[in-house]
């Protein structure tokens, strides 16, 4: 009798959208607090991109006059989009690794044993990554702005860039969460880091595609990271135009939708195996 | 008199024995390290892949750098191959620190310390094993570089200088990695090892020559001794008309930096090891 009541309650709870949203918000709060309470884990994803931005500015400052280089006020202005993407990519790996850690240490199983919304487990975790991605984007913009990383699109452009940063974080976070759900291993998630690093270096994150030649240019053109970076860069260099805003928002949104679909499938697959 | 002679002879034999033990122990540690490389290729793979990836990606992405006025070479792979080699060597050296931490955590190192082994062999053995690995990596990188279009401008000496720089950087990295490993004895040390090596390498002429740099980096890179090591490594890969082309004046700074930094880092490792024993 008690057991039947419990099962019925669980069914009722998971079917109520309001409860599912409340549970997702609680899990999102948990994942956000977790990120902010462990600065040693998240700080590298902020410090390293900033270091590379300043290093790049001093190293490649003279290259802005090269043929094919877009018209910029400084290399830092060009680099801003690359810095945001780099930071958000690395931050998203941290978020997904935390989901894998939940699986490893049994917290995921306890959530499954409780009447918790299943998709809330995934979306709650991703919400933390999205908030962190937005925060990182804002930090990078305001940290580099005084040194010459102008945003031509102004304050509206900055807002659009923050939204774009959050969407990139959602897209990459969802892809990395798929790895976490598939493997259940934080080591495996961290193991994807070199792959992201390779994708980043074979993109237009640090140098424009127009200055590349041959196979490198082709690879950078096919690399989705190039398109994520160039959307953001358009806001930074071209101003607040419909085309720039659409590129900055729609490209990561499209990738995020596909990534969420994959992550949701992985979640269902893991739930079936339980 | 007889007793004195006997004691002296006895001491001499002991020292000789000790020397033999040091070399034998170091030899066994080299053997262990190489067997580990063969049995666990996945652990060695990143050391091999990193310099190749570095060389390929940098020379492709930053190809346009060679169009800058007074850039030392018109082949981007000539410029970035020594960077890949240096990064691979540095992390190969620092990787010793990671292995040490693993050995400390699983108790293997305690067994080594309890054995009648010379303490010097615990450092010399792994460093020599790193040299062997770095030489192997260098050969592979030279072949990959050649296939990508790298061409030496000073013949065989080009390879010799790059190899000397790679071995030097690996020794510095090894001393630093072992020293930090002995001090921290857990993975906290690993983060410092990676970060410090990474920052030191990149705040030099790793990416661009001094005449291309601007601002703070130019000042830092000019003072950073790693810049001298890069000059040595690249001296046989830049144009013959470039001021950085192969000459004694371009080589001695790098050799001196390697010598001084290697000695300092190895002393740091030895002192840190002694701290554990005490």
HADDOCK unambig.tbl for C-alpha pairs under 7 A between the chains (distance, minus, plus):
assign (segid A and resid 58 and name CA) (segid B and resid 213 and name CA) 5.58 0.50 0.50
assign (segid A and resid 58 and name CA) (segid B and resid 214 and name CA) 4.86 0.50 0.50
assign (segid A and resid 58 and name CA) (segid B and resid 215 and name CA) 5.81 0.50 0.50
assign (segid A and resid 58 and name CA) (segid B and resid 217 and name CA) 5.84 0.50 0.50
assign (segid A and resid 59 and name CA) (segid B and resid 208 and name CA) 6.15 0.50 0.50
assign (segid A and resid 59 and name CA) (segid B and resid 212 and name CA) 6.86 0.50 0.50
assign (segid A and resid 59 and name CA) (segid B and resid 213 and name CA) 4.86 0.50 0.50
assign (segid A and resid 59 and name CA) (segid B and resid 214 and name CA) 6.62 0.50 0.50
assign (segid A and resid 61 and name CA) (segid B and resid 214 and name CA) 6.77 0.50 0.50
assign (segid A and resid 62 and name CA) (segid B and resid 212 and name CA) 6.72 0.50 0.50
assign (segid A and resid 63 and name CA) (segid B and resid 65 and name CA) 6.92 0.50 0.50
assign (segid A and resid 201 and name CA) (segid B and resid 57 and name CA) 6.13 0.50 0.50
assign (segid A and resid 202 and name CA) (segid B and resid 57 and name CA) 6.18 0.50 0.50
assign (segid A and resid 202 and name CA) (segid B and resid 61 and name CA) 6.80 0.50 0.50
assign (segid A and resid 207 and name CA) (segid B and resid 61 and name CA) 6.45 0.50 0.50
assign (segid A and resid 207 and name CA) (segid B and resid 62 and name CA) 6.81 0.50 0.50
assign (segid A and resid 211 and name CA) (segid B and resid 64 and name CA) 5.78 0.50 0.50
assign (segid A and resid 212 and name CA) (segid B and resid 60 and name CA) 6.86 0.50 0.50
assign (segid A and resid 212 and name CA) (segid B and resid 61 and name CA) 6.29 0.50 0.50
assign (segid A and resid 212 and name CA) (segid B and resid 63 and name CA) 6.46 0.50 0.50
assign (segid A and resid 212 and name CA) (segid B and resid 64 and name CA) 6.82 0.50 0.50
assign (segid A and resid 216 and name CA) (segid B and resid 60 and name CA) 5.74 0.50 0.50
assign (segid A and resid 216 and name CA) (segid B and resid 61 and name CA) 6.99 0.50 0.50
